Amino acid sequence: MSKLRKYWFPAKQYGWGWGFPATWQGWAVLVGYLLLLVAGFPLIALKVNVIFYVVYVDILSTILVIICWCTGEPTRWRWGKRDDEHL
């Protein structure tokens, strides 16, 4: 018997990419990302340099996209319910 995979991040109904998390693991990743963004602002942007904060945000965002890619539903351009009508 095969076990169905539960995606952390379901695909959006319209467009390309992922929607809000569907599991507690997805929510933990998203909350952790947001907390690191907020915590980094006073520690990096205000004390060091805004350029370093932009690099920090780029790195965090890249990590978030990689996690979404690995644990989320496969991406493709979606046009809503019309996709299901053709099946």
Secondary structure, 3 states (H helix, E strand, C coil): CCCCCCCCECECCEECCECCCCCHHHHHHHHHHHHHHHHHHHHHHCCCCHHHHHHHHHHHHHHHHHHHHHHECCCCCEECCHHHHCC
